[in-house]
Amino acid sequence: METENRYLANVFSKKPVVLTSGKGALLWDINGREYLDCSSSYGVAALGHCHPKIVEAIKTQVEQLITCHGSYYNDKRAEFIEKLIKITPKGLDKAFLSNSGAESVECAIKLARKATSKTEIIALMGSFHGKTMGALSASWDKKYRDPFLPLIPDIKHVAPDNPDKIREAITDKTAAVLMEPIRGEGGIRIPPNGYLREVKEICNKHGVLLILDEVQTSFGRTGKLFGCQNWEVTPDIMCLAKPFAGGLPIGITVATESLMSTLKTGEHSTTFSGSPLVCAAGCAAIDTLIEEKLADKAALNGKYFKTQLEELAAKHKIIKEIRGLGLMLGMEFRYDVHSVLLKALNRGVLIVDAGRTVVRLLPPLVITKSQIDHAITVLDAVLEEEENERASSSRTVSN
């Protein structure tokens, strides 16, 4: 901890633990203490940690070829792209590969502007799309945005969950609407039924592109391969990342062929696009996702997890609401959740926040029912401790 604090930029909210190994939904620290991971490194470890198929794919590829610039063809890159396009919603049949979710959004913004010859992007209040300049411009939270103003122009935000706000915001300059199917960082906010479909209809009517940021909602996380499939909506452009390479860095922007073909040679590229090593891991990740039917498991176990959380909410009045789809779950509290995160960590369960008052649960899709039960037991103890401390504090103030 001392070495990282000394030499790394102080830009992460660090937790007091040194993690050194993992397997499935479990992690171990430098002292050998075990933790149940209900965060998946913010959704990256959807297959769990060190899945044997990912490990084997990386071992095999690292002895053959690690890097191959996009100006050359590569067999493993071709295999990965073919597997990817076979599972994406129909019509999204051309991809650009990068290294992160933010990069996938950057590509989507550039693509929308190039394809439409328009500049305006409509995003949602409460959204999060990344912290590079274009993605940050589309994100909402002022604590991320304000230190870096001015951001890129012609991006405006409208209130979420109301199609009329999007309809009213569209002008003759509007290139695209950019949104998450479920707002993750914004608190695990699920849109009203019919909302996403109506937004798509509005975009079609006005000749505006729909970009869906599925960095957190794809790869089976919500019980479907892609979050938009919960509402039977297909975007014009889709942003993917996090788990698609089994834990290695990847970003993916997929679009219709007609849209993607508007980008000409040299207009958008990155040195590490389609690394053979990352693509080998990606092939194994997609195969595992399909063969182990992990989207179905996420739907089943997510329903069970959510039911158990709702029972906790009925018992502990400090919880305001439980919401989510599949294994993308949120617990909204009536106060700041920082102490809840630390208490859970001290009891061996890793969880993260989604805004100041929401606990976010993104466990690996391979989590078992018994592990979910363990997480519930720990959360129950944490909530009881929280309530006792608050009751004691109230009595002290009264006295």
DRENVOGU-936263 format. One record per residue (C-alpha): z, x, y; residue number from 1. Coordinates in nm, 2 decimals, always signed. Layout:
<atoms>
<atom pz="Z" px="X" py="Y" lodren="NUM"/>
...
</atoms>
This chain:
<atoms>
<atom pz="+0.00" px="+0.00" py="+0.00" lodren="1"/>
<atom pz="+0.09" px="+0.28" py="+0.24" lodren="2"/>
<atom pz="-0.25" px="+0.45" py="+0.18" lodren="3"/>
<atom pz="-0.45" px="+0.13" py="+0.25" lodren="4"/>
<atom pz="-0.24" px="+0.05" py="+0.56" lodren="5"/>
<atom pz="-0.31" px="+0.40" py="+0.69" lodren="6"/>
<atom pz="-0.68" px="+0.44" py="+0.63" lodren="7"/>
<atom pz="-0.83" px="+0.08" py="+0.61" lodren="8"/>
<atom pz="-0.91" px="-0.13" py="+0.91" lodren="9"/>
<atom pz="-0.63" px="-0.38" py="+0.96" lodren="10"/>
<atom pz="-0.84" px="-0.69" py="+0.93" lodren="11"/>
<atom pz="-0.69" px="-0.86" py="+0.62" lodren="12"/>
<atom pz="-0.37" px="-1.06" py="+0.60" lodren="13"/>
<atom pz="-0.22" px="-0.84" py="+0.32" lodren="14"/>
<atom pz="+0.02" px="-0.97" py="+0.05" lodren="15"/>
<atom pz="+0.29" px="-0.73" py="-0.08" lodren="16"/>
<atom pz="+0.14" px="-0.67" py="-0.43" lodren="17"/>
<atom pz="-0.09" px="-0.40" py="-0.58" lodren="18"/>
<atom pz="-0.32" px="-0.55" py="-0.84" lodren="19"/>
<atom pz="-0.46" px="-0.31" py="-1.09" lodren="20"/>
<atom pz="-0.60" px="-0.51" py="-1.39" lodren="21"/>
<atom pz="-0.71" px="-0.86" py="-1.50" lodren="22"/>
<atom pz="-0.83" px="-1.06" py="-1.79" lodren="23"/>
<atom pz="-0.94" px="-1.42" py="-1.77" lodren="24"/>
<atom pz="-0.72" px="-1.62" py="-1.53" lodren="25"/>
<atom pz="-0.45" px="-1.35" py="-1.54" lodren="26"/>
<atom pz="-0.38" px="-1.04" py="-1.33" lodren="27"/>
<atom pz="-0.13" px="-0.76" py="-1.35" lodren="28"/>
<atom pz="+0.01" px="-0.54" py="-1.07" lodren="29"/>
<atom pz="+0.08" px="-0.17" py="-1.07" lodren="30"/>
<atom pz="+0.42" px="-0.23" py="-1.23" lodren="31"/>
<atom pz="+0.28" px="-0.44" py="-1.51" lodren="32"/>
<atom pz="+0.40" px="-0.78" py="-1.38" lodren="33"/>
<atom pz="+0.17" px="-1.07" py="-1.47" lodren="34"/>
<atom pz="+0.02" px="-1.32" py="-1.23" lodren="35"/>
<atom pz="-0.17" px="-1.64" py="-1.28" lodren="36"/>
<atom pz="-0.47" px="-1.63" py="-1.05" lodren="37"/>
<atom pz="-0.53" px="-1.96" py="-0.88" lodren="38"/>
<atom pz="-0.74" px="-1.81" py="-0.61" lodren="39"/>
<atom pz="-1.02" px="-1.62" py="-0.80" lodren="40"/>
<atom pz="-1.05" px="-1.37" py="-0.51" lodren="41"/>
<atom pz="-1.15" px="-1.67" py="-0.29" lodren="42"/>
<atom pz="-1.38" px="-1.81" py="-0.55" lodren="43"/>
<atom pz="-1.55" px="-1.49" py="-0.67" lodren="44"/>
<atom pz="-1.39" px="-1.47" py="-1.02" lodren="45"/>
<atom pz="-1.51" px="-1.81" py="-1.14" lodren="46"/>
<atom pz="-1.56" px="-1.66" py="-1.49" lodren="47"/>
<atom pz="-1.22" px="-1.50" py="-1.48" lodren="48"/>
<atom pz="-1.15" px="-1.13" py="-1.45" lodren="49"/>
<atom pz="-1.34" px="-0.88" py="-1.67" lodren="50"/>
<atom pz="-1.53" px="-1.14" py="-1.87" lodren="51"/>
<atom pz="-1.65" px="-0.95" py="-2.18" lodren="52"/>
<atom pz="-2.01" px="-1.06" py="-2.13" lodren="53"/>
<atom pz="-2.01" px="-0.93" py="-1.77" lodren="54"/>
<atom pz="-1.84" px="-0.61" py="-1.87" lodren="55"/>
<atom pz="-2.10" px="-0.54" py="-2.15" lodren="56"/>
<atom pz="-2.39" px="-0.62" py="-1.92" lodren="57"/>
<atom pz="-2.26" px="-0.38" py="-1.66" lodren="58"/>
<atom pz="-2.20" px="-0.11" py="-1.92" lodren="59"/>
<atom pz="-2.55" px="-0.14" py="-2.06" lodren="60"/>
<atom pz="-2.73" px="-0.15" py="-1.72" lodren="61"/>
<atom pz="-2.53" px="+0.13" py="-1.56" lodren="62"/>
<atom pz="-2.67" px="+0.37" py="-1.83" lodren="63"/>
<atom pz="-3.03" px="+0.26" py="-1.76" lodren="64"/>
<atom pz="-3.08" px="+0.21" py="-1.38" lodren="65"/>
<atom pz="-2.83" px="+0.13" py="-1.11" lodren="66"/>
<atom pz="-3.04" px="+0.10" py="-0.80" lodren="67"/>
<atom pz="-3.40" px="+0.00" py="-0.73" lodren="68"/>
<atom pz="-3.52" px="-0.08" py="-0.38" lodren="69"/>
<atom pz="-3.70" px="-0.41" py="-0.33" lodren="70"/>
<atom pz="-4.02" px="-0.24" py="-0.25" lodren="71"/>
<atom pz="-4.05" px="-0.17" py="-0.63" lodren="72"/>
<atom pz="-4.05" px="-0.42" py="-0.91" lodren="73"/>
<atom pz="-3.76" px="-0.43" py="-1.16" lodren="74"/>
<atom pz="-3.72" px="-0.60" py="-1.50" lodren="75"/>
<atom pz="-3.36" px="-0.70" py="-1.46" lodren="76"/>
<atom pz="-3.42" px="-0.85" py="-1.11" lodren="77"/>
<atom pz="-3.71" px="-1.05" py="-1.24" lodren="78"/>
<atom pz="-3.49" px="-1.18" py="-1.53" lodren="79"/>
<atom pz="-3.21" px="-1.28" py="-1.29" lodren="80"/>
<atom pz="-3.44" px="-1.46" py="-1.05" lodren="81"/>
<atom pz="-3.60" px="-1.66" py="-1.33" lodren="82"/>
<atom pz="-3.26" px="-1.76" py="-1.47" lodren="83"/>
<atom pz="-3.14" px="-1.86" py="-1.12" lodren="84"/>
<atom pz="-3.45" px="-2.07" py="-1.03" lodren="85"/>
<atom pz="-3.42" px="-2.26" py="-1.37" lodren="86"/>
<atom pz="-3.08" px="-2.39" py="-1.27" lodren="87"/>
<atom pz="-3.12" px="-2.46" py="-0.90" lodren="88"/>
<atom pz="-3.21" px="-2.81" py="-0.78" lodren="89"/>
<atom pz="-3.58" px="-2.89" py="-0.83" lodren="90"/>
<atom pz="-3.80" px="-2.76" py="-0.55" lodren="91"/>
<atom pz="-3.57" px="-2.47" py="-0.45" lodren="92"/>
<atom pz="-3.80" px="-2.22" py="-0.62" lodren="93"/>
<atom pz="-3.80" px="-1.91" py="-0.40" lodren="94"/>
<atom pz="-3.51" px="-1.68" py="-0.33" lodren="95"/>
<atom pz="-3.39" px="-1.39" py="-0.12" lodren="96"/>
<atom pz="-3.12" px="-1.16" py="-0.26" lodren="97"/>
<atom pz="-2.85" px="-1.00" py="-0.04" lodren="98"/>
<atom pz="-2.49" px="-0.89" py="-0.07" lodren="99"/>
<atom pz="-2.26" px="-1.16" py="+0.06" lodren="100"/>
<atom pz="-2.22" px="-1.52" py="+0.16" lodren="101"/>
<atom pz="-2.24" px="-1.44" py="+0.53" lodren="102"/>
<atom pz="-2.57" px="-1.26" py="+0.46" lodren="103"/>
<atom pz="-2.71" px="-1.56" py="+0.28" lodren="104"/>
<atom pz="-2.63" px="-1.77" py="+0.58" lodren="105"/>
<atom pz="-2.79" px="-1.52" py="+0.82" lodren="106"/>
<atom pz="-3.11" px="-1.54" py="+0.61" lodren="107"/>
<atom pz="-3.10" px="-1.92" py="+0.62" lodren="108"/>
<atom pz="-3.07" px="-1.93" py="+1.00" lodren="109"/>
<atom pz="-3.36" px="-1.68" py="+1.05" lodren="110"/>
<atom pz="-3.57" px="-1.87" py="+0.79" lodren="111"/>
<atom pz="-3.51" px="-2.20" py="+0.96" lodren="112"/>
<atom pz="-3.60" px="-2.06" py="+1.30" lodren="113"/>
<atom pz="-3.91" px="-1.89" py="+1.17" lodren="114"/>
<atom pz="-4.04" px="-2.18" py="+0.97" lodren="115"/>
<atom pz="-4.00" px="-2.44" py="+1.24" lodren="116"/>
<atom pz="-4.06" px="-2.23" py="+1.55" lodren="117"/>
<atom pz="-3.75" px="-2.40" py="+1.69" lodren="118"/>
<atom pz="-3.41" px="-2.23" py="+1.78" lodren="119"/>
<atom pz="-3.14" px="-2.49" py="+1.77" lodren="120"/>
<atom pz="-2.89" px="-2.51" py="+1.48" lodren="121"/>
<atom pz="-2.65" px="-2.80" py="+1.44" lodren="122"/>
<atom pz="-2.32" px="-2.72" py="+1.26" lodren="123"/>
<atom pz="-2.00" px="-2.90" py="+1.20" lodren="124"/>
<atom pz="-1.66" px="-2.88" py="+1.36" lodren="125"/>
<atom pz="-1.42" px="-2.74" py="+1.10" lodren="126"/>
<atom pz="-1.70" px="-2.54" py="+0.92" lodren="127"/>
<atom pz="-1.69" px="-2.18" py="+0.80" lodren="128"/>
<atom pz="-2.00" px="-1.98" py="+0.72" lodren="129"/>
<atom pz="-1.89" px="-1.62" py="+0.76" lodren="130"/>
<atom pz="-1.81" px="-1.36" py="+1.02" lodren="131"/>
<atom pz="-2.14" px="-1.17" py="+1.09" lodren="132"/>
<atom pz="-2.28" px="-1.28" py="+1.42" lodren="133"/>
<atom pz="-2.52" px="-1.55" py="+1.31" lodren="134"/>
<atom pz="-2.28" px="-1.70" py="+1.05" lodren="135"/>
<atom pz="-1.99" px="-1.67" py="+1.30" lodren="136"/>
<atom pz="-2.19" px="-1.86" py="+1.56" lodren="137"/>
<atom pz="-2.21" px="-2.15" py="+1.31" lodren="138"/>
<atom pz="-1.85" px="-2.13" py="+1.21" lodren="139"/>
<atom pz="-1.60" px="-2.34" py="+1.41" lodren="140"/>
<atom pz="-1.25" px="-2.17" py="+1.43" lodren="141"/>
<atom pz="-1.20" px="-2.02" py="+1.77" lodren="142"/>
<atom pz="-0.96" px="-1.75" py="+1.64" lodren="143"/>
<atom pz="-1.27" px="-1.60" py="+1.47" lodren="144"/>
<atom pz="-1.52" px="-1.67" py="+1.74" lodren="145"/>
<atom pz="-1.35" px="-1.61" py="+2.08" lodren="146"/>
<atom pz="-1.30" px="-1.23" py="+2.05" lodren="147"/>
<atom pz="-1.68" px="-1.18" py="+2.01" lodren="148"/>
<atom pz="-1.83" px="-1.41" py="+2.27" lodren="149"/>
<atom pz="-2.11" px="-1.45" py="+2.36" lodren="150"/>
<atom pz="-2.25" px="-1.54" py="+2.02" lodren="151"/>
<atom pz="-2.60" px="-1.63" py="+1.94" lodren="152"/>
<atom pz="-2.74" px="-1.91" py="+2.15" lodren="153"/>
<atom pz="-2.86" px="-2.26" py="+2.06" lodren="154"/>
<atom pz="-2.59" px="-2.33" py="+1.79" lodren="155"/>
<atom pz="-2.39" px="-2.64" py="+1.86" lodren="156"/>
<atom pz="-2.11" px="-2.82" py="+1.67" lodren="157"/>
<atom pz="-2.06" px="-3.19" py="+1.61" lodren="158"/>
<atom pz="-1.78" px="-3.39" py="+1.45" lodren="159"/>
<atom pz="-1.80" px="-3.40" py="+1.07" lodren="160"/>
<atom pz="-1.83" px="-3.71" py="+0.84" lodren="161"/>
<atom pz="-2.02" px="-3.91" py="+1.10" lodren="162"/>
<atom pz="-2.40" px="-3.92" py="+1.06" lodren="163"/>
<atom pz="-2.44" px="-4.07" py="+1.40" lodren="164"/>
<atom pz="-2.31" px="-3.75" py="+1.56" lodren="165"/>
<atom pz="-2.58" px="-3.55" py="+1.39" lodren="166"/>
<atom pz="-2.84" px="-3.81" py="+1.49" lodren="167"/>
<atom pz="-2.73" px="-3.80" py="+1.85" lodren="168"/>
<atom pz="-2.73" px="-3.41" py="+1.86" lodren="169"/>
<atom pz="-3.09" px="-3.37" py="+1.74" lodren="170"/>
<atom pz="-3.34" px="-3.26" py="+2.01" lodren="171"/>
<atom pz="-3.70" px="-3.14" py="+2.01" lodren="172"/>
<atom pz="-3.55" px="-2.79" py="+1.98" lodren="173"/>
<atom pz="-3.35" px="-2.86" py="+1.66" lodren="174"/>
<atom pz="-3.46" px="-2.64" py="+1.36" lodren="175"/>
<atom pz="-3.19" px="-2.73" py="+1.11" lodren="176"/>
<atom pz="-2.85" px="-2.88" py="+1.03" lodren="177"/>
<atom pz="-2.62" px="-2.63" py="+0.86" lodren="178"/>
<atom pz="-2.32" px="-2.76" py="+0.67" lodren="179"/>
<atom pz="-2.10" px="-2.72" py="+0.36" lodren="180"/>
<atom pz="-2.10" px="-3.00" py="+0.11" lodren="181"/>
<atom pz="-1.72" px="-2.97" py="+0.10" lodren="182"/>
<atom pz="-1.56" px="-2.79" py="+0.39" lodren="183"/>
<atom pz="-1.36" px="-2.51" py="+0.22" lodren="184"/>
<atom pz="-1.20" px="-2.30" py="+0.48" lodren="185"/>
<atom pz="-1.17" px="-2.61" py="+0.69" lodren="186"/>
<atom pz="-0.92" px="-2.76" py="+0.45" lodren="187"/>
<atom pz="-1.10" px="-2.88" py="+0.13" lodren="188"/>
<atom pz="-1.25" px="-3.17" py="+0.31" lodren="189"/>
<atom pz="-1.47" px="-3.40" py="+0.10" lodren="190"/>
<atom pz="-1.73" px="-3.61" py="+0.29" lodren="191"/>
<atom pz="-1.73" px="-3.99" py="+0.27" lodren="192"/>
<atom pz="-1.96" px="-4.14" py="+0.00" lodren="193"/>
<atom pz="-2.31" px="-4.17" py="+0.13" lodren="194"/>
<atom pz="-2.26" px="-3.92" py="+0.42" lodren="195"/>
<atom pz="-2.46" px="-3.63" py="+0.27" lodren="196"/>
<atom pz="-2.75" px="-3.86" py="+0.17" lodren="197"/>
<atom pz="-2.76" px="-4.01" py="+0.51" lodren="198"/>
<atom pz="-2.77" px="-3.67" py="+0.68" lodren="199"/>
<atom pz="-3.06" px="-3.57" py="+0.46" lodren="200"/>
<atom pz="-3.24" px="-3.89" py="+0.55" lodren="201"/>
<atom pz="-3.18" px="-3.82" py="+0.92" lodren="202"/>
<atom pz="-3.32" px="-3.47" py="+0.88" lodren="203"/>
<atom pz="-3.63" px="-3.59" py="+0.70" lodren="204"/>
<atom pz="-3.70" px="-3.85" py="+0.97" lodren="205"/>
<atom pz="-3.67" px="-3.60" py="+1.25" lodren="206"/>
<atom pz="-3.85" px="-3.31" py="+1.08" lodren="207"/>
<atom pz="-3.53" px="-3.11" py="+1.08" lodren="208"/>
<atom pz="-3.43" px="-2.88" py="+0.79" lodren="209"/>
<atom pz="-3.11" px="-2.93" py="+0.59" lodren="210"/>
<atom pz="-2.93" px="-2.61" py="+0.50" lodren="211"/>
<atom pz="-2.63" px="-2.64" py="+0.26" lodren="212"/>
<atom pz="-2.38" px="-2.36" py="+0.25" lodren="213"/>
<atom pz="-2.28" px="-2.37" py="-0.12" lodren="214"/>
<atom pz="-2.12" px="-2.03" py="-0.12" lodren="215"/>
<atom pz="-1.79" px="-2.18" py="-0.24" lodren="216"/>
<atom pz="-1.91" px="-2.52" py="-0.39" lodren="217"/>
<atom pz="-2.17" px="-2.39" py="-0.64" lodren="218"/>
<atom pz="-2.16" px="-2.23" py="-0.98" lodren="219"/>
<atom pz="-1.98" px="-2.52" py="-1.14" lodren="220"/>
<atom pz="-1.68" px="-2.52" py="-0.91" lodren="221"/>
<atom pz="-1.69" px="-2.89" py="-0.83" lodren="222"/>
<atom pz="-1.78" px="-3.01" py="-1.18" lodren="223"/>
<atom pz="-2.15" px="-2.98" py="-1.11" lodren="224"/>
<atom pz="-2.36" px="-2.67" py="-1.11" lodren="225"/>
<atom pz="-2.41" px="-2.72" py="-0.73" lodren="226"/>
<atom pz="-2.19" px="-2.92" py="-0.50" lodren="227"/>
<atom pz="-2.48" px="-3.12" py="-0.36" lodren="228"/>
<atom pz="-2.55" px="-3.27" py="-0.71" lodren="229"/>
<atom pz="-2.23" px="-3.47" py="-0.67" lodren="230"/>
<atom pz="-2.43" px="-3.68" py="-0.42" lodren="231"/>
<atom pz="-2.78" px="-3.63" py="-0.56" lodren="232"/>
<atom pz="-2.90" px="-3.46" py="-0.25" lodren="233"/>
<atom pz="-3.13" px="-3.15" py="-0.25" lodren="234"/>
<atom pz="-3.14" px="-2.94" py="+0.07" lodren="235"/>
<atom pz="-3.44" px="-2.75" py="+0.21" lodren="236"/>
<atom pz="-3.24" px="-2.43" py="+0.20" lodren="237"/>
<atom pz="-2.93" px="-2.34" py="+0.01" lodren="238"/>
<atom pz="-2.69" px="-2.05" py="+0.05" lodren="239"/>
<atom pz="-2.51" px="-1.90" py="-0.26" lodren="240"/>
<atom pz="-2.29" px="-1.60" py="-0.32" lodren="241"/>
<atom pz="-1.93" px="-1.53" py="-0.46" lodren="242"/>
<atom pz="-1.94" px="-1.58" py="-0.84" lodren="243"/>
<atom pz="-2.31" px="-1.54" py="-0.91" lodren="244"/>
<atom pz="-2.28" px="-1.18" py="-1.02" lodren="245"/>
<atom pz="-1.96" px="-1.21" py="-1.22" lodren="246"/>
<atom pz="-1.75" px="-1.03" py="-0.95" lodren="247"/>
<atom pz="-2.01" px="-0.79" py="-0.80" lodren="248"/>
<atom pz="-2.13" px="-0.84" py="-0.45" lodren="249"/>
<atom pz="-2.42" px="-1.08" py="-0.41" lodren="250"/>
<atom pz="-2.57" px="-1.32" py="-0.16" lodren="251"/>
<atom pz="-2.86" px="-1.56" py="-0.24" lodren="252"/>
<atom pz="-3.07" px="-1.78" py="-0.01" lodren="253"/>
<atom pz="-3.29" px="-2.02" py="-0.20" lodren="254"/>
<atom pz="-3.56" px="-2.25" py="-0.04" lodren="255"/>
<atom pz="-3.88" px="-2.42" py="-0.11" lodren="256"/>
<atom pz="-4.17" px="-2.19" py="-0.16" lodren="257"/>
<atom pz="-4.35" px="-2.32" py="+0.15" lodren="258"/>
<atom pz="-4.05" px="-2.24" py="+0.37" lodren="259"/>
<atom pz="-3.97" px="-1.90" py="+0.22" lodren="260"/>
<atom pz="-4.33" px="-1.79" py="+0.25" lodren="261"/>
<atom pz="-4.31" px="-1.81" py="+0.63" lodren="262"/>
<atom pz="-4.11" px="-1.49" py="+0.62" lodren="263"/>
<atom pz="-4.36" px="-1.20" py="+0.63" lodren="264"/>
<atom pz="-4.33" px="-0.85" py="+0.50" lodren="265"/>
<atom pz="-4.06" px="-0.66" py="+0.69" lodren="266"/>
<atom pz="-3.92" px="-0.96" py="+0.88" lodren="267"/>
<atom pz="-3.61" px="-0.98" py="+0.66" lodren="268"/>
<atom pz="-3.47" px="-0.73" py="+0.41" lodren="269"/>
<atom pz="-3.17" px="-0.53" py="+0.30" lodren="270"/>
<atom pz="-3.14" px="-0.20" py="+0.11" lodren="271"/>
<atom pz="-2.94" px="-0.34" py="-0.18" lodren="272"/>
<atom pz="-3.14" px="-0.65" py="-0.23" lodren="273"/>
<atom pz="-3.16" px="-0.73" py="-0.60" lodren="274"/>
<atom pz="-2.98" px="-0.42" py="-0.74" lodren="275"/>
<atom pz="-3.05" px="-0.39" py="-1.11" lodren="276"/>
<atom pz="-2.68" px="-0.35" py="-1.18" lodren="277"/>
<atom pz="-2.59" px="-0.66" py="-0.98" lodren="278"/>
<atom pz="-2.87" px="-0.86" py="-1.14" lodren="279"/>
<atom pz="-2.77" px="-0.76" py="-1.49" lodren="280"/>
<atom pz="-2.42" px="-0.89" py="-1.42" lodren="281"/>
<atom pz="-2.58" px="-1.20" py="-1.26" lodren="282"/>
<atom pz="-2.79" px="-1.27" py="-1.58" lodren="283"/>
<atom pz="-2.47" px="-1.25" py="-1.79" lodren="284"/>
<atom pz="-2.29" px="-1.47" py="-1.54" lodren="285"/>
<atom pz="-2.55" px="-1.75" py="-1.54" lodren="286"/>
<atom pz="-2.58" px="-1.73" py="-1.92" lodren="287"/>
<atom pz="-2.20" px="-1.77" py="-1.95" lodren="288"/>
<atom pz="-2.19" px="-2.05" py="-1.70" lodren="289"/>
<atom pz="-2.44" px="-2.25" py="-1.91" lodren="290"/>
<atom pz="-2.33" px="-2.15" py="-2.27" lodren="291"/>
<atom pz="-1.96" px="-2.21" py="-2.21" lodren="292"/>
<atom pz="-2.04" px="-2.54" py="-2.02" lodren="293"/>
<atom pz="-1.81" px="-2.43" py="-1.74" lodren="294"/>
<atom pz="-1.91" px="-2.70" py="-1.50" lodren="295"/>
<atom pz="-1.81" px="-2.96" py="-1.75" lodren="296"/>
<atom pz="-1.48" px="-2.78" py="-1.81" lodren="297"/>
<atom pz="-1.42" px="-2.76" py="-1.43" lodren="298"/>
<atom pz="-1.47" px="-3.14" py="-1.40" lodren="299"/>
<atom pz="-1.23" px="-3.21" py="-1.69" lodren="300"/>
<atom pz="-0.96" px="-2.95" py="-1.60" lodren="301"/>
<atom pz="-1.00" px="-3.02" py="-1.23" lodren="302"/>
<atom pz="-0.93" px="-3.39" py="-1.29" lodren="303"/>
<atom pz="-0.62" px="-3.30" py="-1.49" lodren="304"/>
<atom pz="-0.50" px="-3.04" py="-1.23" lodren="305"/>
<atom pz="-0.55" px="-3.29" py="-0.95" lodren="306"/>
<atom pz="-0.35" px="-3.56" py="-1.13" lodren="307"/>
<atom pz="-0.06" px="-3.32" py="-1.18" lodren="308"/>
<atom pz="-0.08" px="-3.22" py="-0.81" lodren="309"/>
<atom pz="-0.07" px="-3.58" py="-0.72" lodren="310"/>
<atom pz="+0.25" px="-3.62" py="-0.92" lodren="311"/>
<atom pz="+0.40" px="-3.33" py="-0.73" lodren="312"/>
<atom pz="+0.30" px="-3.50" py="-0.40" lodren="313"/>
<atom pz="+0.48" px="-3.82" py="-0.51" lodren="314"/>
<atom pz="+0.79" px="-3.61" py="-0.58" lodren="315"/>
<atom pz="+0.78" px="-3.38" py="-0.28" lodren="316"/>
<atom pz="+0.74" px="-3.56" py="+0.05" lodren="317"/>
<atom pz="+0.65" px="-3.23" py="+0.23" lodren="318"/>
<atom pz="+0.30" px="-3.27" py="+0.08" lodren="319"/>
<atom pz="+0.08" px="-3.49" py="+0.29" lodren="320"/>
<atom pz="-0.23" px="-3.53" py="+0.07" lodren="321"/>
<atom pz="-0.41" px="-3.39" py="-0.24" lodren="322"/>
<atom pz="-0.78" px="-3.37" py="-0.24" lodren="323"/>
<atom pz="-1.07" px="-3.19" py="-0.40" lodren="324"/>
<atom pz="-1.34" px="-3.20" py="-0.67" lodren="325"/>
<atom pz="-1.34" px="-3.02" py="-0.99" lodren="326"/>
<atom pz="-1.15" px="-2.69" py="-0.96" lodren="327"/>
<atom pz="-1.18" px="-2.68" py="-0.58" lodren="328"/>
<atom pz="-0.85" px="-2.84" py="-0.48" lodren="329"/>
<atom pz="-0.64" px="-2.86" py="-0.17" lodren="330"/>
<atom pz="-0.27" px="-2.96" py="-0.10" lodren="331"/>
<atom pz="-0.22" px="-3.05" py="+0.27" lodren="332"/>
<atom pz="+0.14" px="-3.00" py="+0.39" lodren="333"/>
<atom pz="+0.32" px="-3.13" py="+0.69" lodren="334"/>
<atom pz="+0.38" px="-2.77" py="+0.82" lodren="335"/>
<atom pz="+0.25" px="-2.42" py="+0.80" lodren="336"/>
<atom pz="+0.21" px="-2.30" py="+0.43" lodren="337"/>
<atom pz="+0.26" px="-1.93" py="+0.47" lodren="338"/>
<atom pz="+0.60" px="-1.93" py="+0.31" lodren="339"/>
<atom pz="+0.46" px="-2.14" py="+0.02" lodren="340"/>
<atom pz="+0.20" px="-1.87" py="-0.05" lodren="341"/>
<atom pz="+0.46" px="-1.60" py="-0.06" lodren="342"/>
<atom pz="+0.71" px="-1.80" py="-0.27" lodren="343"/>
<atom pz="+0.44" px="-1.87" py="-0.52" lodren="344"/>
<atom pz="+0.34" px="-1.50" py="-0.53" lodren="345"/>
<atom pz="+0.70" px="-1.40" py="-0.59" lodren="346"/>
<atom pz="+0.70" px="-1.64" py="-0.89" lodren="347"/>
<atom pz="+0.38" px="-1.50" py="-1.03" lodren="348"/>
<atom pz="+0.11" px="-1.75" py="-0.91" lodren="349"/>
<atom pz="-0.16" px="-1.65" py="-0.66" lodren="350"/>
<atom pz="-0.28" px="-1.92" py="-0.42" lodren="351"/>
<atom pz="-0.45" px="-1.90" py="-0.08" lodren="352"/>
<atom pz="-0.46" px="-2.12" py="+0.23" lodren="353"/>
<atom pz="-0.74" px="-2.32" py="+0.39" lodren="354"/>
<atom pz="-0.63" px="-2.34" py="+0.74" lodren="355"/>
<atom pz="-0.27" px="-2.34" py="+0.87" lodren="356"/>
<atom pz="-0.14" px="-2.64" py="+0.67" lodren="357"/>
<atom pz="-0.35" px="-2.65" py="+0.35" lodren="358"/>
<atom pz="-0.29" px="-2.46" py="+0.02" lodren="359"/>
<atom pz="-0.63" px="-2.40" py="-0.15" lodren="360"/>
<atom pz="-0.65" px="-2.38" py="-0.53" lodren="361"/>
<atom pz="-0.97" px="-2.21" py="-0.67" lodren="362"/>
<atom pz="-0.87" px="-2.10" py="-1.02" lodren="363"/>
<atom pz="-1.12" px="-1.94" py="-1.26" lodren="364"/>
<atom pz="-1.33" px="-2.20" py="-1.44" lodren="365"/>
<atom pz="-1.19" px="-2.06" py="-1.77" lodren="366"/>
<atom pz="-0.83" px="-2.15" py="-1.68" lodren="367"/>
<atom pz="-0.66" px="-2.34" py="-1.97" lodren="368"/>
<atom pz="-0.46" px="-2.66" py="-1.96" lodren="369"/>
<atom pz="-0.14" px="-2.46" py="-2.05" lodren="370"/>
<atom pz="-0.20" px="-2.23" py="-1.75" lodren="371"/>
<atom pz="-0.25" px="-2.53" py="-1.53" lodren="372"/>
<atom pz="+0.09" px="-2.66" py="-1.65" lodren="373"/>
<atom pz="+0.24" px="-2.33" py="-1.57" lodren="374"/>
<atom pz="+0.10" px="-2.34" py="-1.22" lodren="375"/>
<atom pz="+0.24" px="-2.69" py="-1.17" lodren="376"/>
<atom pz="+0.58" px="-2.58" py="-1.29" lodren="377"/>
<atom pz="+0.59" px="-2.29" py="-1.04" lodren="378"/>
<atom pz="+0.46" px="-2.50" py="-0.75" lodren="379"/>
<atom pz="+0.73" px="-2.76" py="-0.83" lodren="380"/>
<atom pz="+1.00" px="-2.49" py="-0.81" lodren="381"/>
<atom pz="+0.85" px="-2.35" py="-0.49" lodren="382"/>
<atom pz="+0.84" px="-2.70" py="-0.33" lodren="383"/>
<atom pz="+1.19" px="-2.77" py="-0.43" lodren="384"/>
<atom pz="+1.30" px="-2.44" py="-0.27" lodren="385"/>
<atom pz="+1.11" px="-2.52" py="+0.05" lodren="386"/>
<atom pz="+1.27" px="-2.87" py="+0.07" lodren="387"/>
<atom pz="+1.62" px="-2.73" py="+0.02" lodren="388"/>
<atom pz="+1.57" px="-2.46" py="+0.28" lodren="389"/>
<atom pz="+1.44" px="-2.71" py="+0.53" lodren="390"/>
<atom pz="+1.73" px="-2.95" py="+0.46" lodren="391"/>
<atom pz="+1.98" px="-2.67" py="+0.50" lodren="392"/>
<atom pz="+1.81" px="-2.56" py="+0.83" lodren="393"/>
<atom pz="+1.83" px="-2.92" py="+0.96" lodren="394"/>
<atom pz="+2.20" px="-2.95" py="+0.88" lodren="395"/>
<atom pz="+2.26" px="-2.62" py="+1.06" lodren="396"/>
<atom pz="+2.08" px="-2.74" py="+1.37" lodren="397"/>
<atom pz="+2.27" px="-3.07" py="+1.36" lodren="398"/>
<atom pz="+2.60" px="-2.89" py="+1.34" lodren="399"/>
</atoms>
